């Protein structure tokens, strides 16, 4: 496990975690997950978005026959390294009954690390920034709510969301 992570000024790094659930009491699960995150040593919650509903995304694309998701974003400060934070996210998912039988399947809780400071990672276990965040309204919209000045890989989240909405409107 890596030691504390600080930016060049010695301050904790900011991280963004996307939350989603489409099984069980989704709203209660998301609230509990935020509480669980707040209880992790080395993590402080700066803001949590209001949950929004979205259609399930499967390997085959949007699937309206699946239970609808509630999604949100938590903005954190952390002294944990990216993989140590990912370990905590996986632990919280497991505590909420997450079962990993099918990729992009239904789930009681999904916690995705979207960004971790300026960390860039491309390993089998962790890709940062999250490779599909810019394609997901259900990530960008709540992220923009909690951080109107947010950027993802050098692009303003507000611009990414506007482009995504424009693209969706043309379909």
C-alpha positions in Angstrom: 0.0 0.0 0.0 1.4 3.4 -0.9 1.9 6.2 1.6 0.1 9.5 1.7 -0.3 11.4 -1.5 0.1 15.1 -1.6 0.3 17.5 -4.5 3.4 19.7 -5.1 2.2 22.1 -2.4 1.8 19.4 0.2 -2.0 19.5 0.2 -4.2 16.4 -0.3 -5.3 15.7 -3.9 -8.8 16.1 -5.2 -10.6 13.0 -6.5 -13.9 12.5 -8.2 -15.9 9.3 -7.5 -19.0 8.4 -9.6 -21.7 6.5 -7.8 -24.5 4.4 -9.3 -27.1 1.8 -8.3 -29.9 0.2 -10.1 -30.9 -2.6 -7.6 -32.5 -2.3 -4.2 -33.2 1.0 -2.4 -30.9 3.0 -4.7 -31.2 6.4 -3.0 -30.5 4.9 0.4 -27.5 3.0 -1.0 -26.0 6.1 -2.5 -26.5 8.0 0.7 -24.9 5.2 2.7 -22.0 4.9 0.3 -21.2 8.7 0.7 -21.3 8.1 4.5 -18.9 5.1 4.1 -16.6 7.2 2.0 -16.6 9.9 4.6 -15.5 7.3 7.2 -12.4 6.3 5.3 -9.2 7.5 6.9 -7.5 10.0 4.6 -10.7 10.9 2.7 -12.8 14.1 3.2 -16.0 14.7 1.2 -16.1 18.2 -0.2 -19.4 17.8 -2.0 -21.9 15.2 -3.1 -24.3 15.8 -6.0 -28.1 15.2 -6.0 -28.8 11.8 -7.6 -30.1 11.7 -11.2 -31.8 8.9 -13.0 -30.4 7.3 -16.1 -31.1 4.4 -18.4 -28.9 1.3 -17.8 -25.8 1.0 -20.0 -24.9 -2.5 -21.0 -22.2 -3.9 -23.3 -24.8 -3.6 -26.1 -25.6 0.0 -25.3 -28.6 1.6 -23.5 -31.1 -0.9 -22.3 -34.5 0.5 -21.1 -35.6 -3.0 -20.1 -33.1 -3.0 -17.2 -33.9 -1.3 -13.9 -33.1 2.5 -14.0 -30.0 3.8 -12.4 -29.6 6.5 -9.9 -26.2 8.2 -10.4 -24.2 10.9 -8.6 -20.7 12.2 -8.0 -18.7 12.8 -4.8 -15.9 15.3 -4.8 -13.2 14.3 -2.4 -9.9 15.4 -0.9 -7.6 12.5 -0.1 -4.2 11.6 1.0 -4.7 8.0 -0.3 -3.0 7.0 -3.5 -5.2 6.1 -6.4 -4.9 2.3 -6.0 -5.4 2.6 -2.2 -8.6 4.7 -2.8 -9.7 2.1 -5.4 -9.3 -0.6 -2.7 -11.6 1.4 -0.4 -14.2 1.9 -3.2 -14.2 -1.9 -3.9 -14.5 -2.6 -0.2 -17.5 -0.3 0.1 -19.1 -1.9 -3.0 -18.7 -5.3 -1.5 -20.2 -4.2 1.8 -23.3 -3.1 -0.1 -23.7 -6.5 -1.8 -22.0 -5.8 -5.1 -21.7 -8.9 -7.2 -19.4 -9.0 -10.2 -20.9 -11.7 -12.5 -21.5 -9.7 -15.7 -19.5 -6.7 -17.0 -21.8 -3.7 -16.9 -24.5 -5.8 -15.3 -27.1 -4.7 -12.8 -25.6 -3.7 -9.4 -26.5 -2.7 -5.9 -23.6 -0.2 -6.0 -21.0 0.9 -8.5 -18.2 3.3 -7.4 -15.9 4.5 -10.2 -12.8 6.6 -9.6 -13.0 9.2 -12.4 -9.9 11.4 -11.5 -7.4 11.4 -8.8 -5.5 14.7 -8.8 -3.3 14.7 -11.9 -2.7 10.9 -11.7 -2.5 9.2 -15.1 -2.7 5.4 -14.9 -3.1 2.8 -17.6 -2.9 -0.6 -15.9 -5.1 -3.6 -16.1 -6.7 -2.6 -12.7 -6.9 1.2 -13.0 -7.2 3.6 -15.9 -7.1 7.3 -15.0 -8.7 9.6 -16.0 -11.6 7.2 -16.4 -11.7 6.3 -20.1 -15.5 6.7 -20.6 -16.3 9.6 -18.3 -16.5 12.1 -21.1 -19.1 10.0 -22.8 -21.5 9.8 -19.9 -24.0 12.5 -19.1 -24.8 10.7 -15.8 -21.2 11.4 -14.7 -20.6 14.9 -16.2 -23.9 16.4 -15.1 -23.6 15.6 -11.4 -19.9 16.4 -11.5 -20.6 19.9 -12.9 -23.1 20.4 -10.1 -20.5 19.9 -7.4 -17.6 21.5 -9.3 -18.6 24.1 -12.0 -14.9 24.7 -12.9 -14.1 21.0 -13.3 -11.8 19.7 -16.0 -11.2 16.3 -17.4 -8.0 15.6 -19.3 -7.6 19.3 -20.0 -11.2 19.9 -21.2 -13.8 21.8 -19.2 -16.5 19.4 -18.0 -19.1 22.0 -18.9 -17.9 21.9 -22.5 -17.8 18.1 -22.6 -21.4 18.0 -21.3 -22.6 20.5 -23.8 -21.0 18.6 -26.7 -22.5 15.3 -25.5 -26.0 16.8 -25.1 -25.7 18.4 -28.6 -24.6 15.0 -30.0 -27.5 13.2 -28.3 -30.0 15.8 -29.6 -28.9 15.2 -33.2 -29.6 11.4 -32.9 
